[in-house]
Amino acid sequence: MDNLTMAVMSMIINIAYFVLFLFLWILRRDRALGFFAGAFGAAVAATLGLTLQNTALGNAGIIALNIGLYLFYALITGGFLYLHQGSRHHFRVWGYALASSLLILYFTIISFNFEIRGYVSYGVLILIMLEFMYKLRRRKEGLPQGELMFLRALAVANILIYILMTSVLISGEGSAQNLLQHMDPMAQLSYMLSILNFAVWASAALILDNQKMVDALASKNQVLDRMVNTDVLTGMASRSYLELTMDSFLANAERYGQPFSVILFDLDHFKSINDRFGHLAGDAVLKSTGKALLSRIRKGDLLGRWGGEEFLLLLPNTELEQAMVLGESLREIQESLVHGEMGVVTLSGGVTQYEPGESRSAFLQKADQALYQAKEEGRNCLRQIM
């Protein structure tokens, strides 16, 4: 395969990458994707310039090739920095690109010198890679370690490619006037590596952008999980999470014969607190009560807000007598709390143990009946139903 064919192949591939990233940018309006689209637009210009070097537009092709490559590397590395850090390249990178572009114009139009022009081009591309690595070192806290190592390896690989290209230029000095005229195996290897290089950068951009989306989705799922499983006011388990966990505990109790008890707590005279002091005061009582009870439950038990001023405590591997003892200790803790101007707010509780074959609703109905009995018998106490 000759150099022109490889240049055309590279241009076609880069057009595909440009269209892909442009479509993604239009779809999502992510600035990093805009950098990637711009980078492969510059790569198209560079490879088009390469194909023109043996034509009447040879000088224009040389200029397009070099400036396109500067823009490609500045934009592609800038996209990666923005993707994970929200930062841009240092102005030095654009200074390198501007200065080298002026030199390319001089050594192409005014004083044609293929070798010096090549040294300038490869040297600037290596400088851009070194700046990229420096930026990664300075801002590495913004990148996962695996991605950081991957981008460093990619930068090092590009430096080695352009060192190889420089060696090709040195070995062929005086024998060619542009890149398409280098026909030795080392030159063709360097062109093949360049084509592969564009594909690697594109793959890296797609992989890391996809990882960013996966991380963002995981973060949103965590937020949704907290919203579903956690009571917003108290930070305790929500009713839906209590029901889900209770079903698991009931299944274990039914299958393995393990004891399982629950305590349904209710704050005494809570409506009068809301009426006298307002709902914010009532919310404060719910929060402080939840915090106090959570600090004293055992590992493996689950306490959550069942609704309104009711709290449900799930006690796996716990018989009724043990549940009564634990419930009484929690009632005493609540009785010792003083809730500011609201004073002491006591708890009543209904305690019950699961019987094989009971449905969840029947099981909870027993706890509710025991709680009603505690309310009827003066509040600030616990009652049990087997």
NUBA-477286 format. One line per field, with one value per residue (C-alpha): residue number from 0; residue in one letter; x, y, z. Coordinates in Angstrom, 3 decimals. Layout:
! NUBA-477286
pos: NUM,...
code: A,...
east: X,...
north: Y,...
up: Z,...
! end
This chain:
! NUBA-477286
pos: 0,1,2,3,4,5,6,7,8,9,10,11,12,13,14,15,16,17,18,19,20,21,22,23,24,25,26,27,28,29,30,31,32,33,34,35,36,37,38,39,40,41,42,43,44,45,46,47,48,49,50,51,52,53,54,55,56,57,58,59,60,61,62,63,64,65,66,67,68,69,70,71,72,73,74,75,76,77,78,79,80,81,82,83,84,85,86,87,88,89,90,91,92,93,94,95,96,97,98,99,100,101,102,103,104,105,106,107,108,109,110,111,112,113,114,115,116,117,118,119,120,121,122,123,124,125,126,127,128,129,130,131,132,133,134,135,136,137,138,139,140,141,142,143,144,145,146,147,148,149,150,151,152,153,154,155,156,157,158,159,160,161,162,163,164,165,166,167,168,169,170,171,172,173,174,175,176,177,178,179,180,181,182,183,184,185,186,187,188,189,190,191,192,193,194,195,196,197,198,199,200,201,202,203,204,205,206,207,208,209,210,211,212,213,214,215,216,217,218,219,220,221,222,223,224,225,226,227,228,229,230,231,232,233,234,235,236,237,238,239,240,241,242,243,244,245,246,247,248,249,250,251,252,253,254,255,256,257,258,259,260,261,262,263,264,265,266,267,268,269,270,271,272,273,274,275,276,277,278,279,280,281,282,283,284,285,286,287,288,289,290,291,292,293,294,295,296,297,298,299,300,301,302,303,304,305,306,307,308,309,310,311,312,313,314,315,316,317,318,319,320,321,322,323,324,325,326,327,328,329,330,331,332,333,334,335,336,337,338,339,340,341,342,343,344,345,346,347,348,349,350,351,352,353,354,355,356,357,358,359,360,361,362,363,364,365,366,367,368,369,370,371,372,373,374,375,376,377,378,379,380,381,382,383,384,385
code: M,D,N,L,T,M,A,V,M,S,M,I,I,N,I,A,Y,F,V,L,F,L,F,L,W,I,L,R,R,D,R,A,L,G,F,F,A,G,A,F,G,A,A,V,A,A,T,L,G,L,T,L,Q,N,T,A,L,G,N,A,G,I,I,A,L,N,I,G,L,Y,L,F,Y,A,L,I,T,G,G,F,L,Y,L,H,Q,G,S,R,H,H,F,R,V,W,G,Y,A,L,A,S,S,L,L,I,L,Y,F,T,I,I,S,F,N,F,E,I,R,G,Y,V,S,Y,G,V,L,I,L,I,M,L,E,F,M,Y,K,L,R,R,R,K,E,G,L,P,Q,G,E,L,M,F,L,R,A,L,A,V,A,N,I,L,I,Y,I,L,M,T,S,V,L,I,S,G,E,G,S,A,Q,N,L,L,Q,H,M,D,P,M,A,Q,L,S,Y,M,L,S,I,L,N,F,A,V,W,A,S,A,A,L,I,L,D,N,Q,K,M,V,D,A,L,A,S,K,N,Q,V,L,D,R,M,V,N,T,D,V,L,T,G,M,A,S,R,S,Y,L,E,L,T,M,D,S,F,L,A,N,A,E,R,Y,G,Q,P,F,S,V,I,L,F,D,L,D,H,F,K,S,I,N,D,R,F,G,H,L,A,G,D,A,V,L,K,S,T,G,K,A,L,L,S,R,I,R,K,G,D,L,L,G,R,W,G,G,E,E,F,L,L,L,L,P,N,T,E,L,E,Q,A,M,V,L,G,E,S,L,R,E,I,Q,E,S,L,V,H,G,E,M,G,V,V,T,L,S,G,G,V,T,Q,Y,E,P,G,E,S,R,S,A,F,L,Q,K,A,D,Q,A,L,Y,Q,A,K,E,E,G,R,N,C,L,R,Q,I,M
east: 0.000,1.495,1.593,-1.174,-3.574,-2.855,-3.383,-6.773,-7.779,-6.811,-8.853,-11.963,-11.611,-11.181,-14.291,-16.237,-14.858,-15.660,-19.270,-19.657,-18.364,-20.235,-23.468,-22.781,-22.010,-25.231,-27.158,-25.675,-24.044,-21.091,-18.124,-15.601,-17.396,-17.117,-13.341,-13.239,-15.336,-13.056,-9.995,-11.145,-12.247,-8.627,-7.457,-9.543,-7.866,-4.444,-4.954,-6.507,-3.403,-1.261,-3.074,-2.499,1.273,2.105,-0.386,-0.427,-1.821,1.181,2.118,-1.466,-1.479,1.726,0.275,-3.052,-1.239,0.905,-1.595,-4.257,-2.009,-1.284,-4.988,-5.792,-3.440,-4.306,-8.032,-7.984,-5.859,-7.897,-11.037,-9.669,-8.693,-12.147,-13.884,-12.695,-11.408,-13.392,-10.067,-8.393,-4.867,-2.366,-1.957,1.537,0.007,-1.737,1.444,3.377,0.744,0.749,4.543,5.032,2.272,4.133,7.355,5.566,4.279,7.813,9.540,6.816,6.170,9.243,12.157,11.220,13.019,11.424,13.764,13.575,9.824,9.622,11.782,9.579,6.371,7.462,9.103,5.921,3.771,6.120,5.913,2.095,2.241,4.684,2.357,-0.528,1.417,2.394,-1.251,-2.215,0.458,-0.701,-4.387,-4.270,-6.718,-9.470,-8.874,-9.384,-6.003,-6.648,-7.684,-4.751,-2.284,-3.976,-3.737,-0.113,0.705,-1.073,0.910,4.189,3.244,2.645,5.976,7.659,5.779,7.029,10.532,10.289,8.995,11.897,14.353,12.694,13.154,16.815,17.520,15.890,17.263,17.717,15.940,12.368,10.530,7.368,6.029,4.405,7.796,9.253,8.894,11.240,9.727,10.427,8.503,5.543,5.560,5.393,2.390,0.598,1.242,-0.190,-3.412,-3.627,-2.916,-6.043,-8.111,-6.617,-7.378,-10.947,-11.416,-10.020,-12.389,-15.397,-14.394,-13.736,-16.842,-18.875,-17.266,-18.225,-21.839,-21.762,-20.368,-23.003,-25.749,-24.412,-24.374,-27.977,-28.984,-27.421,-29.442,-32.612,-31.813,-31.418,-34.686,-36.546,-34.885,-34.415,-36.958,-36.128,-36.965,-35.310,-32.664,-34.017,-35.176,-38.277,-41.518,-40.837,-37.408,-38.886,-41.472,-38.843,-36.553,-39.435,-40.379,-36.835,-36.915,-40.346,-39.108,-36.154,-38.405,-40.833,-38.173,-35.683,-37.916,-36.006,-37.776,-38.701,-40.281,-41.272,-42.029,-44.378,-43.676,-45.858,-45.075,-47.620,-49.779,-47.852,-50.801,-50.922,-47.230,-47.956,-51.020,-49.258,-45.735,-46.125,-45.058,-41.391,-41.274,-42.942,-40.336,-37.578,-39.084,-39.218,-35.570,-34.238,-36.319,-35.064,-31.471,-31.753,-33.349,-30.954,-27.985,-29.202,-30.476,-28.441,-26.404,-28.598,-31.848,-33.588,-35.457,-37.440,-40.237,-43.471,-45.549,-46.420,-45.197,-44.870,-41.584,-41.169,-38.294,-37.504,-35.814,-34.604,-33.567,-35.360,-38.117,-40.945,-39.379,-36.118,-38.041,-39.917,-36.649,-35.109,-38.295,-38.478,-34.869,-35.690,-38.821,-36.749,-34.198,-36.996,-38.501,-35.181,-34.978,-36.054,-37.137,-36.622,-39.810,-41.833,-40.399,-40.524,-42.298,-42.937,-43.344,-45.884,-45.149,-46.765,-44.630,-45.337,-43.587,-44.146,-46.067,-45.466,-47.966,-48.918,-49.168,-47.319,-50.529,-51.755,-48.375,-48.417,-52.027,-50.982,-48.342,-50.938,-53.388,-50.695,-49.878,-53.576,-53.677,-50.661,-52.410,-55.588,-53.715,-52.181,-49.422,-45.647,-45.596,-45.275,-47.775,-47.382,-49.496,-48.166
north: 0.000,3.354,6.475,8.270,5.364,5.331,9.105,8.795,5.947,8.053,10.984,8.817,7.365,10.831,12.086,9.245,10.201,13.863,13.092,10.790,13.290,16.158,14.164,13.345,16.995,18.167,15.527,16.165,19.621,18.372,20.708,17.860,16.290,19.653,19.509,15.977,16.954,19.932,17.707,15.259,18.129,19.319,15.744,15.705,18.944,17.477,14.263,16.189,18.376,15.250,13.966,17.300,17.404,16.012,18.287,21.897,22.739,21.185,24.214,24.626,20.930,21.263,24.166,22.339,19.179,20.877,23.336,20.596,18.350,21.147,21.801,18.087,17.480,20.724,19.994,16.247,16.612,19.667,17.542,14.944,17.615,19.162,15.785,15.027,18.277,21.051,22.768,23.887,23.818,26.378,29.254,27.891,25.124,27.620,29.694,26.678,26.100,29.749,30.080,26.830,27.763,30.971,28.991,26.532,29.422,30.857,27.579,26.712,30.003,32.176,29.837,26.292,23.817,20.399,19.177,22.214,22.325,18.675,19.250,22.180,20.174,17.064,19.100,21.087,17.943,16.430,19.665,19.506,15.930,16.943,19.804,17.326,15.000,17.954,18.994,15.458,15.488,18.845,17.897,14.166,14.364,14.943,11.646,8.012,6.318,3.849,6.561,8.718,5.909,5.200,8.831,9.051,5.902,7.338,10.572,8.641,6.519,9.681,11.114,7.909,8.016,11.519,10.645,7.818,10.261,12.582,9.707,8.930,12.537,12.493,9.198,10.454,13.988,15.419,12.535,13.860,17.148,16.029,13.150,11.316,10.931,8.907,5.308,3.387,0.781,2.907,5.824,3.619,2.146,5.638,6.475,3.300,4.202,7.656,6.151,3.799,6.725,8.601,5.465,5.063,8.693,8.301,5.045,6.620,9.571,7.283,4.972,7.747,9.679,6.504,5.993,9.544,8.786,5.519,7.332,10.060,7.444,5.569,8.817,9.562,6.009,6.471,9.648,7.823,4.938,7.360,9.066,5.738,4.009,6.943,9.116,12.673,14.310,11.952,10.210,6.858,3.977,4.809,2.845,1.259,0.073,-1.255,-3.245,-4.655,-5.670,-7.056,-9.388,-10.765,-11.252,-12.916,-15.317,-16.337,-16.749,-18.921,-21.035,-21.540,-21.138,-18.102,-15.810,-12.378,-9.559,-5.968,-2.910,-0.224,3.051,6.134,9.557,10.470,13.573,14.516,16.331,18.743,19.585,20.527,22.517,24.425,24.901,24.449,21.807,22.846,22.078,18.734,17.978,18.768,16.255,13.579,14.199,14.130,11.063,9.199,10.137,8.996,5.660,4.926,5.404,2.597,-0.164,-3.294,-4.124,-6.037,-4.402,-1.849,1.220,3.424,5.923,4.072,7.168,10.412,10.067,6.256,4.347,0.642,-1.424,-4.747,-7.295,-10.437,-13.443,-11.890,-13.450,-11.508,-11.271,-9.911,-7.424,-6.194,-5.601,-3.693,-1.712,-0.716,0.563,2.689,4.039,5.066,6.817,8.806,9.640,11.131,13.525,17.135,18.670,22.354,24.239,21.146,19.381,15.590,13.704,10.087,6.940,4.164,0.858,-2.323,-5.471,-8.743,-11.854,-13.533,-16.807,-19.282,-18.878,-15.298,-12.750,-9.476,-7.543,-9.874,-9.657,-5.854,-5.775,-7.475,-4.810,-2.088,-3.693,-3.863,-0.182,0.722,-1.161,0.819,4.075,2.996,2.076,5.504,5.892,5.965,2.174,-0.990,-3.760,-7.112,-9.496,-12.921
up: 0.000,-1.012,1.134,-0.792,-0.299,3.421,3.588,1.867,4.183,7.182,5.889,5.432,8.923,10.432,8.606,10.260,13.686,13.081,12.133,15.161,17.701,16.070,16.324,19.988,20.720,19.038,20.962,24.428,24.241,26.271,25.816,25.863,22.893,21.127,21.660,20.224,17.194,16.572,16.938,14.270,12.035,12.265,11.575,8.383,7.297,8.121,6.153,3.254,3.254,3.115,0.020,-1.757,-1.316,-4.779,-6.552,-7.685,-4.263,-2.552,-0.452,0.762,1.604,3.628,5.597,6.174,7.293,9.897,11.303,11.304,13.393,15.895,16.302,16.536,19.445,21.217,20.966,21.661,24.791,25.809,25.490,27.886,30.395,30.190,30.306,33.836,35.269,33.610,32.856,29.649,28.311,29.484,27.031,26.254,24.130,21.880,21.864,20.561,17.870,16.771,16.702,14.803,12.331,11.525,11.062,8.773,6.665,6.455,5.530,3.013,1.210,1.732,2.361,1.376,3.652,4.099,6.815,9.112,8.659,9.727,12.793,13.818,13.358,15.239,17.976,18.602,18.682,21.257,23.292,23.278,24.575,27.319,28.322,28.439,30.733,32.916,33.199,34.178,36.887,38.225,38.241,38.845,41.764,39.205,37.383,38.398,38.631,35.806,33.358,34.407,33.655,30.316,29.174,30.281,28.314,25.277,25.538,25.838,22.813,20.768,21.822,20.664,17.335,16.604,17.685,15.122,12.503,13.265,12.793,9.437,8.445,9.473,7.680,4.465,4.539,1.050,-0.692,-0.566,-0.617,1.206,3.285,0.371,-1.315,1.585,0.369,2.665,5.065,8.147,6.673,5.765,9.280,10.724,8.489,9.567,13.205,12.557,11.149,14.140,16.423,15.303,15.970,19.453,20.382,19.114,21.037,24.187,23.845,23.398,26.254,28.763,27.723,28.194,31.611,32.529,31.603,33.583,36.636,36.325,36.039,39.063,41.041,40.060,40.997,44.425,44.881,43.806,46.159,49.041,48.113,47.975,50.936,53.306,55.048,54.003,57.329,59.822,57.726,58.926,56.743,54.708,54.841,51.441,52.593,55.851,53.884,51.534,54.407,56.427,53.586,53.643,57.421,57.207,54.524,56.711,59.728,57.758,56.059,58.894,61.922,63.148,65.638,64.326,66.311,65.663,67.753,66.499,68.356,68.408,69.918,72.580,72.110,68.979,67.410,70.333,69.760,66.154,67.220,70.023,68.645,64.891,62.398,62.435,66.160,65.452,62.779,65.286,67.742,65.035,64.106,67.669,68.519,65.473,66.247,69.871,68.995,66.143,68.466,70.766,68.490,67.925,64.842,62.414,63.592,61.385,62.603,60.240,60.043,59.396,58.836,60.619,64.205,64.046,64.016,63.254,64.634,62.939,65.200,63.363,65.490,68.450,70.585,72.158,75.631,74.245,72.110,75.199,77.050,74.135,73.566,77.227,77.148,74.105,75.767,78.799,76.561,74.920,78.319,79.418,76.440,76.763,73.456,74.189,74.984,74.035,77.088,77.378,74.589,75.507,73.417,73.417,71.719,70.512,70.441,68.661,67.346,63.998,63.969,61.110,58.296,59.150,56.383,56.692,57.125,59.888,61.622,61.579,62.635,65.884,66.502,65.824,68.257,70.944,70.354,70.664,73.958,75.238,74.292,76.038,79.215,79.759,77.121,77.795,78.001,75.894,75.428,73.695,71.667,70.794
! end
